[in-house]
Amino acid sequence: MELASERTTRKPTVVIQPTKRLLQLDLAALWRYRELLYFMAWRDIIVRYKQTAIGASWAIVQPLISMIIFTLIFSKLAKIPSDGMPYPVFAFAGLLPWTYFSQALTRGANSVVASSNLITKIYFPRLLIPLASTAAPAVDFLFSFVVLLVLMAWYHIAPTWGLLALPLFLGLAFITAMATGLWLAPLNVKYRDVGYVIPFLSQVWMYGSPVVYPVSVIPEKWRLFYSLNPMAGVIEGFRWALFGKGSPHFMVIAISSSVILALLLGGIIYFRHSESTFADVI
């Protein structure tokens, strides 16, 4: 009777072992911890706006001021074309996905170091950390998107059916930030210099992307090389989905999307390979 009682009251044992396969997402574990993913993303949102004077308005002020500066410098002084669109709308439409990507990249790259207390105390799929940090800036994107709709109404620009493709390009921006963060987060654990390099990398990357200028100004002979920038296809497709004028540069979008997928697969492999040492190194 005592042996039977011990068997019925014995708790199940969970053995945690490092993965042996090169590419293993363990989607079942991610699904089991989906509530933790939600709370981690919600925590990042609350921390961002905690004890701020104007709260969520920061999500509007930042791209709005950048749009005004870019309009004065690149449109009024440099006379950069905007594919027949009013330059303020053109610039803001490029700043919207870029601002989301830049914030998601920064948070994703610093996410593992910022969550050191959790990593050293409890077990959960480490992939949730950059995933939550990358998803949190989507709230800022929604606030800024309302401003873009107001700008489009001010300039009498009606959205087209291409708007239905907008979530696709926003998803590509998310995957790009996630993939880059999966590379930079483990590097940031080992070398804290990475945290200082990220703002500089983001600034240089922006001017290498069609934020303040259209893809059409890139010479045809350099177009293939330019398409290796994953954000080039995202921003080009984002503008096309909003304005629907002409046809997008499908070659740029296709090549950029291929680079994004390759970057994501490599990032997952590198992150999963490095996560077993996070608690020791951090």
KEKE-3310 file (N, C-alpha, C; in steps of 0.2 Angstrom, whole numbers, plus 5000, padded with zeros to 4 digits):
npx = (5004:5010:5020:5012:5005:5016:5019:5008:5008:5020:5029:5030:5046:5055:5067:5080:5089:5102:5099:5102:5101:5105:5096:5083:5068:5058:5044:5033:5036:5037:5024:5018:5023:5017:5009:5019:5026:5017:5016:5029:5031:5022:5027:5038:5032:5026:5037:5043:5035:5033:5033:5034:5033:5024:5020:5013:5014:5027:5029:5024:5030:5043:5045:5038:5045:5057:5052:5049:5062:5069:5061:5064:5078:5081:5071:5068:5081:5091:5083:5078:5070:5053:5045:5034:5025:5019:5032:5033:5023:5029:5041:5037:5030:5041:5048:5040:5040:5054:5057:5050:5057:5070:5069:5064:5075:5085:5080:5079:5092:5098:5090:5093:5104:5097:5088:5094:5092:5081:5086:5096:5090:5077:5070:5065:5060:5073:5072:5060:5063:5070:5060:5049:5054:5055:5043:5036:5038:5028:5017:5020:5021:5008:5002:5009:5005:4992:4994:5000:4989:4982:4990:4990:4976:4976:4984:4975:4976:4971:4969:4973:4968:4980:4983:4979:4990:4999:5001:5009:5021:5025:5026:5038:5047:5046:5052:5064:5070:5069:5078:5090:5092:5093:5106:5114:5111:5116:5130:5131:5130:5142:5151:5151:5153:5145:5132:5135:5138:5127:5117:5125:5126:5112:5110:5118:5113:5100:5102:5107:5095:5080:5073:5073:5074:5069:5069:5071:5081:5092:5105:5103:5113:5118:5107:5104:5114:5111:5099:5102:5101:5090:5080:5077:5068:5057:5053:5051:5040:5031:5028:5022:5011:5004:5002:5000:5004:5009:5020:5028:5046:5049:5060:5069:5061:5059:5073:5077:5068:5072:5085:5081:5075:5086:5094:5086:5086:5099:5101:5093:5099:5112:5108:5102:5112:5121:5113:5115:5125:5122:5118:5130:5139:5134)
npy = (4994:5006:5008:5009:5021:5030:5030:5036:5048:5053:5066:5071:5070:5082:5083:5094:5097:5102:5106:5094:5094:5104:5114:5118:5122:5120:5121:5117:5119:5133:5136:5132:5141:5153:5162:5168:5174:5184:5192:5196:5204:5214:5219:5225:5235:5243:5247:5255:5267:5271:5283:5293:5310:5313:5301:5289:5298:5299:5290:5296:5308:5306:5300:5310:5322:5319:5317:5330:5336:5329:5332:5346:5346:5335:5336:5350:5356:5347:5342:5329:5316:5310:5300:5306:5308:5318:5324:5324:5314:5304:5302:5300:5288:5279:5281:5275:5260:5259:5265:5256:5245:5249:5251:5239:5231:5236:5233:5219:5215:5219:5212:5199:5202:5212:5204:5196:5192:5184:5173:5167:5161:5154:5141:5143:5144:5151:5158:5166:5178:5188:5187:5193:5206:5210:5211:5220:5235:5236:5242:5256:5258:5257:5268:5278:5275:5280:5293:5294:5291:5302:5312:5307:5309:5323:5327:5322:5308:5293:5277:5261:5245:5238:5240:5229:5221:5226:5221:5210:5215:5222:5211:5206:5216:5214:5200:5203:5211:5203:5192:5198:5202:5190:5186:5197:5197:5186:5189:5201:5197:5191:5200:5216:5227:5227:5232:5246:5248:5246:5257:5265:5257:5256:5269:5270:5260:5265:5275:5268:5262:5264:5276:5290:5292:5286:5269:5270:5279:5273:5267:5255:5245:5244:5239:5226:5222:5232:5227:5217:5222:5219:5227:5236:5230:5229:5242:5247:5239:5242:5256:5254:5246:5255:5267:5262:5266:5263:5249:5239:5237:5222:5213:5218:5217:5203:5198:5204:5198:5184:5186:5189:5178:5169:5175:5174:5160:5157:5165:5159:5146:5150:5157:5147:5138:5145:5148:5139:5143:5156:5158:5156:5165:5178)
npz = (5000:5004:4994:4983:4986:4986:4972:4967:4972:4968:4959:4942:4933:4925:4913:4908:4894:4883:4866:4853:4839:4824:4819:4828:4833:4843:4844:4851:4864:4864:4862:4874:4883:4879:4886:4895:4885:4881:4893:4895:4883:4886:4898:4893:4885:4896:4903:4894:4894:4907:4919:4910:4903:4892:4888:4877:4866:4862:4852:4841:4840:4837:4824:4817:4819:4813:4800:4796:4797:4787:4776:4774:4772:4762:4752:4750:4749:4744:4734:4731:4722:4724:4718:4713:4723:4737:4747:4761:4765:4758:4764:4778:4776:4773:4785:4794:4794:4796:4808:4817:4814:4818:4832:4836:4833:4841:4854:4853:4852:4864:4873:4879:4888:4896:4902:4912:4925:4925:4917:4924:4934:4932:4921:4904:4887:4879:4867:4868:4873:4864:4855:4862:4864:4851:4847:4854:4850:4841:4845:4846:4832:4828:4833:4826:4813:4813:4812:4799:4791:4793:4787:4774:4771:4772:4761:4751:4747:4743:4751:4743:4736:4738:4751:4758:4758:4767:4780:4777:4773:4785:4793:4787:4791:4804:4805:4800:4810:4820:4816:4814:4828:4834:4830:4835:4849:4856:4854:4860:4873:4875:4871:4877:4870:4858:4861:4861:4848:4841:4839:4830:4820:4816:4812:4801:4793:4790:4781:4770:4766:4757:4763:4764:4750:4734:4727:4714:4711:4712:4702:4689:4687:4700:4706:4710:4719:4729:4733:4742:4754:4767:4771:4761:4752:4760:4764:4751:4747:4757:4754:4741:4745:4752:4744:4731:4718:4701:4699:4711:4714:4710:4709:4719:4731:4731:4731:4743:4752:4752:4757:4770:4775:4774:4784:4795:4797:4799:4811:4820:4821:4826:4838:4846:4847:4855:4867:4878:4885:4891:4904:4911:4906:4906)
capx = (5000:5014:5023:5007:5004:5022:5019:5003:5010:5027:5028:5034:5052:5057:5074:5081:5095:5104:5097:5108:5100:5107:5090:5077:5064:5054:5038:5028:5038:5035:5017:5017:5025:5014:5007:5025:5028:5013:5018:5036:5030:5018:5032:5042:5028:5025:5043:5045:5031:5033:5035:5035:5028:5019:5017:5013:5015:5034:5029:5022:5034:5050:5045:5035:5051:5062:5049:5050:5069:5070:5058:5068:5085:5082:5067:5069:5088:5094:5079:5078:5063:5049:5041:5027:5021:5021:5038:5031:5020:5034:5046:5034:5029:5047:5050:5036:5043:5061:5057:5048:5063:5076:5067:5064:5082:5089:5078:5080:5099:5099:5085:5096:5107:5092:5084:5099:5090:5077:5090:5100:5085:5072:5071:5060:5063:5076:5070:5055:5066:5071:5054:5044:5057:5054:5035:5034:5037:5022:5012:5022:5019:5000:5001:5012:5001:4986:4997:5001:4983:4980:4994:4987:4970:4978:4986:4970:4979:4966:4973:4971:4967:4986:4983:4978:4997:5003:5003:5014:5028:5026:5029:5044:5051:5047:5056:5071:5073:5070:5083:5096:5093:5096:5113:5117:5109:5122:5136:5130:5131:5150:5155:5146:5154:5140:5127:5137:5139:5120:5115:5129:5124:5106:5110:5121:5108:5095:5104:5108:5089:5076:5069:5073:5075:5066:5073:5072:5087:5098:5107:5101:5118:5119:5101:5105:5118:5107:5093:5104:5098:5083:5075:5075:5062:5052:5051:5048:5034:5027:5025:5018:5005:5000:5000:4998:5005:5014:5022:5034:5052:5048:5066:5071:5057:5061:5080:5077:5064:5077:5090:5078:5074:5093:5096:5082:5088:5106:5101:5090:5105:5117:5105:5101:5119:5124:5109:5117:5131:5120:5118:5137:5143:5130)
capy = (5000:5012:5009:5012:5028:5034:5030:5040:5055:5056:5071:5070:5073:5085:5084:5099:5095:5106:5103:5091:5096:5110:5118:5115:5128:5117:5126:5115:5123:5140:5137:5131:5147:5158:5167:5171:5178:5190:5196:5199:5209:5219:5222:5230:5241:5247:5250:5261:5273:5272:5289:5298:5315:5313:5294:5286:5303:5299:5286:5300:5314:5305:5300:5317:5327:5316:5318:5337:5338:5326:5336:5352:5345:5331:5338:5357:5358:5342:5341:5322:5315:5306:5296:5309:5309:5323:5322:5323:5308:5299:5301:5297:5281:5276:5281:5271:5253:5259:5266:5250:5240:5251:5250:5231:5228:5238:5230:5212:5214:5220:5208:5194:5205:5215:5198:5192:5190:5178:5168:5164:5159:5149:5139:5144:5144:5158:5162:5170:5185:5192:5187:5198:5212:5213:5212:5226:5241:5236:5247:5262:5258:5258:5275:5282:5274:5284:5300:5293:5291:5309:5315:5305:5313:5330:5327:5319:5302:5288:5270:5257:5238:5236:5240:5222:5218:5230:5216:5206:5219:5223:5205:5205:5220:5210:5195:5206:5213:5197:5188:5202:5202:5183:5186:5202:5196:5182:5193:5206:5193:5189:5207:5221:5233:5227:5237:5253:5248:5245:5264:5267:5252:5257:5275:5269:5256:5269:5279:5263:5260:5269:5279:5297:5292:5280:5264:5272:5283:5268:5265:5249:5241:5243:5237:5219:5223:5236:5222:5212:5225:5216:5233:5239:5227:5230:5249:5248:5236:5246:5261:5252:5244:5261:5271:5258:5269:5259:5242:5239:5233:5215:5210:5221:5213:5195:5196:5206:5193:5179:5187:5189:5171:5166:5178:5171:5153:5157:5168:5153:5141:5153:5158:5140:5135:5150:5149:5135:5147:5162:5159:5156:5171:5184)
capz = (5000:5004:4988:4978:4988:4984:4965:4965:4974:4965:4954:4936:4932:4919:4912:4903:4890:4877:4860:4849:4832:4822:4819:4832:4836:4848:4844:4856:4870:4863:4863:4881:4886:4876:4891:4897:4879:4881:4899:4893:4879:4890:4902:4889:4884:4902:4905:4890:4895:4914:4922:4905:4903:4886:4886:4870:4861:4859:4846:4836:4840:4834:4816:4814:4818:4807:4793:4795:4795:4780:4770:4773:4769:4756:4747:4748:4748:4740:4728:4730:4720:4728:4714:4711:4729:4741:4750:4768:4765:4755:4770:4783:4774:4774:4792:4799:4795:4798:4815:4820:4814:4822:4839:4837:4832:4847:4860:4853:4853:4871:4877:4883:4894:4900:4906:4915:4931:4923:4914:4929:4940:4930:4914:4899:4880:4878:4861:4870:4875:4858:4852:4865:4863:4844:4845:4858:4847:4836:4848:4843:4825:4827:4835:4821:4807:4813:4809:4792:4788:4793:4782:4767:4770:4771:4754:4747:4745:4746:4750:4738:4738:4740:4758:4761:4758:4772:4786:4775:4774:4792:4795:4785:4795:4811:4804:4799:4816:4824:4813:4816:4835:4835:4829:4840:4856:4859:4853:4866:4880:4876:4870:4878:4865:4853:4863:4859:4840:4838:4837:4824:4814:4814:4808:4794:4789:4788:4774:4765:4764:4754:4768:4762:4743:4731:4724:4707:4710:4712:4695:4687:4688:4707:4709:4712:4725:4734:4735:4747:4760:4768:4773:4755:4749:4765:4763:4744:4747:4761:4750:4736:4748:4754:4738:4725:4711:4697:4701:4715:4711:4713:4710:4725:4736:4731:4734:4750:4756:4752:4762:4777:4777:4776:4790:4800:4798:4802:4817:4825:4823:4831:4845:4849:4849:4860:4873:4883:4889:4893:4912:4913:4903:4908)
cpx = (5004:5018:5018:5005:5010:5021:5014:5004:5016:5025:5033:5041:5053:5064:5076:5088:5096:5102:5104:5107:5102:5102:5084:5073:5060:5048:5033:5030:5036:5028:5015:5018:5022:5012:5013:5027:5024:5015:5025:5035:5027:5022:5036:5039:5027:5031:5045:5041:5030:5036:5038:5030:5023:5017:5018:5014:5022:5034:5027:5027:5040:5049:5042:5041:5056:5059:5050:5057:5071:5067:5062:5075:5085:5077:5068:5076:5091:5090:5079:5071:5059:5044:5034:5023:5024:5027:5036:5028:5025:5039:5043:5032:5035:5050:5046:5039:5050:5061:5055:5054:5069:5075:5067:5071:5086:5087:5079:5088:5101:5095:5088:5100:5102:5088:5089:5097:5085:5081:5094:5096:5081:5073:5064:5063:5066:5074:5064:5057:5067:5064:5049:5047:5056:5047:5033:5033:5032:5017:5014:5020:5012:4999:5003:5008:4995:4988:4998:4995:4980:4983:4991:4980:4971:4980:4981:4973:4975:4970:4969:4970:4974:4987:4983:4985:5001:5005:5009:5021:5030:5029:5036:5049:5052:5052:5064:5074:5074:5077:5090:5097:5095:5103:5117:5116:5115:5128:5136:5132:5139:5154:5150:5147:5148:5134:5129:5137:5132:5117:5118:5127:5117:5106:5113:5116:5103:5096:5106:5101:5085:5071:5068:5073:5071:5071:5075:5078:5093:5099:5105:5107:5120:5113:5101:5109:5114:5101:5095:5102:5091:5078:5073:5069:5056:5049:5048:5041:5029:5024:5020:5011:5000:4997:4997:4999:5011:5015:5028:5040:5052:5055:5069:5068:5059:5068:5080:5074:5069:5082:5087:5077:5081:5095:5093:5085:5095:5106:5098:5096:5110:5114:5104:5107:5122:5120:5111:5122:5128:5121:5125:5141:5140:5132)
cpy = (5006:5013:5011:5019:5032:5035:5035:5047:5058:5060:5069:5073:5076:5086:5089:5098:5100:5102:5100:5092:5103:5116:5115:5121:5126:5122:5124:5119:5130:5141:5136:5137:5153:5164:5171:5176:5185:5194:5199:5205:5215:5222:5227:5236:5246:5250:5256:5267:5274:5278:5294:5304:5315:5306:5292:5291:5302:5295:5290:5306:5312:5304:5307:5322:5325:5318:5326:5339:5335:5330:5343:5351:5341:5333:5346:5359:5354:5340:5333:5320:5310:5302:5299:5310:5315:5321:5320:5316:5302:5297:5298:5289:5276:5275:5276:5263:5253:5260:5260:5245:5242:5250:5243:5228:5230:5234:5222:5211:5215:5216:5203:5197:5208:5210:5194:5189:5184:5172:5164:5161:5153:5147:5141:5145:5151:5162:5167:5177:5189:5192:5192:5205:5215:5214:5218:5233:5241:5241:5254:5263:5259:5265:5280:5281:5278:5291:5300:5294:5298:5313:5313:5308:5320:5331:5324:5313:5297:5281:5266:5250:5235:5236:5234:5219:5221:5225:5212:5209:5221:5217:5204:5210:5217:5204:5197:5208:5207:5193:5192:5202:5195:5183:5191:5200:5191:5185:5198:5203:5192:5196:5212:5227:5233:5232:5244:5254:5248:5252:5266:5263:5254:5264:5274:5265:5260:5272:5274:5260:5265:5273:5287:5298:5286:5275:5266:5276:5279:5266:5257:5244:5239:5240:5230:5219:5227:5231:5218:5215:5223:5222:5236:5236:5228:5237:5250:5245:5239:5252:5259:5250:5250:5265:5268:5261:5265:5252:5243:5236:5226:5211:5212:5217:5206:5194:5198:5200:5186:5180:5187:5182:5167:5169:5175:5164:5153:5160:5163:5148:5144:5155:5152:5137:5139:5150:5145:5138:5154:5163:5159:5162:5177:5187)
cpz = (5000:4997:4983:4980:4985:4976:4963:4966:4971:4959:4948:4936:4925:4918:4906:4900:4885:4871:4856:4841:4830:4822:4822:4835:4842:4849:4849:4863:4870:4864:4870:4885:4883:4880:4894:4891:4880:4887:4898:4888:4882:4895:4899:4887:4890:4904:4901:4891:4902:4915:4916:4905:4898:4884:4879:4864:4858:4853:4840:4835:4836:4827:4813:4814:4813:4801:4791:4793:4788:4774:4769:4770:4763:4751:4745:4746:4743:4734:4726:4728:4725:4725:4713:4717:4733:4746:4758:4769:4763:4761:4776:4782:4775:4781:4796:4799:4798:4805:4819:4820:4818:4830:4841:4837:4839:4853:4859:4854:4860:4876:4882:4889:4899:4905:4910:4921:4930:4921:4919:4934:4938:4923:4910:4892:4880:4872:4862:4871:4869:4855:4855:4864:4856:4843:4849:4855:4842:4839:4846:4836:4824:4828:4829:4814:4807:4810:4802:4788:4788:4788:4775:4766:4769:4764:4749:4743:4748:4745:4745:4740:4740:4748:4762:4762:4764:4778:4784:4775:4781:4795:4793:4789:4802:4810:4803:4806:4821:4822:4815:4824:4837:4834:4834:4847:4859:4859:4859:4873:4881:4875:4871:4873:4859:4855:4861:4851:4837:4835:4831:4818:4812:4810:4801:4790:4786:4781:4769:4763:4761:4758:4765:4754:4740:4728:4717:4706:4710:4705:4694:4688:4695:4710:4713:4719:4731:4737:4741:4754:4762:4769:4766:4752:4754:4764:4756:4744:4751:4758:4745:4739:4750:4748:4732:4718:4708:4700:4705:4711:4714:4714:4717:4731:4736:4734:4741:4755:4757:4757:4769:4779:4779:4782:4796:4802:4802:4809:4822:4826:4828:4838:4849:4851:4855:4867:4879:4888:4892:4900:4914:4912:4906:4915)
residu = (MET:GLU:LEU:ALA:SER:GLU:ARG:THR:THR:ARG:LYS:PRO:THR:VAL:VAL:ILE:GLN:PRO:THR:LYS:ARG:LEU:LEU:GLN:LEU:ASP:LEU:ALA:ALA:LEU:TRP:ARG:TYR:ARG:GLU:LEU:LEU:TYR:PHE:MET:ALA:TRP:ARG:ASP:ILE:ILE:VAL:ARG:TYR:LYS:GLN:THR:ALA:ILE:GLY:ALA:SER:TRP:ALA:ILE:VAL:GLN:PRO:LEU:ILE:SER:MET:ILE:ILE:PHE:THR:LEU:ILE:PHE:SER:LYS:LEU:ALA:LYS:ILE:PRO:SER:ASP:GLY:MET:PRO:TYR:PRO:VAL:PHE:ALA:PHE:ALA:GLY:LEU:LEU:PRO:TRP:THR:TYR:PHE:SER:GLN:ALA:LEU:THR:ARG:GLY:ALA:ASN:SER:VAL:VAL:ALA:SER:SER:ASN:LEU:ILE:THR:LYS:ILE:TYR:PHE:PRO:ARG:LEU:LEU:ILE:PRO:LEU:ALA:SER:THR:ALA:ALA:PRO:ALA:VAL:ASP:PHE:LEU:PHE:SER:PHE:VAL:VAL:LEU:LEU:VAL:LEU:MET:ALA:TRP:TYR:HIS:ILE:ALA:PRO:THR:TRP:GLY:LEU:LEU:ALA:LEU:PRO:LEU:PHE:LEU:GLY:LEU:ALA:PHE:ILE:THR:ALA:MET:ALA:THR:GLY:LEU:TRP:LEU:ALA:PRO:LEU:ASN:VAL:LYS:TYR:ARG:ASP:VAL:GLY:TYR:VAL:ILE:PRO:PHE:LEU:SER:GLN:VAL:TRP:MET:TYR:GLY:SER:PRO:VAL:VAL:TYR:PRO:VAL:SER:VAL:ILE:PRO:GLU:LYS:TRP:ARG:LEU:PHE:TYR:SER:LEU:ASN:PRO:MET:ALA:GLY:VAL:ILE:GLU:GLY:PHE:ARG:TRP:ALA:LEU:PHE:GLY:LYS:GLY:SER:PRO:HIS:PHE:MET:VAL:ILE:ALA:ILE:SER:SER:SER:VAL:ILE:LEU:ALA:LEU:LEU:LEU:GLY:GLY:ILE:ILE:TYR:PHE:ARG:HIS:SER:GLU:SER:THR:PHE:ALA:ASP:VAL:ILE)
# end
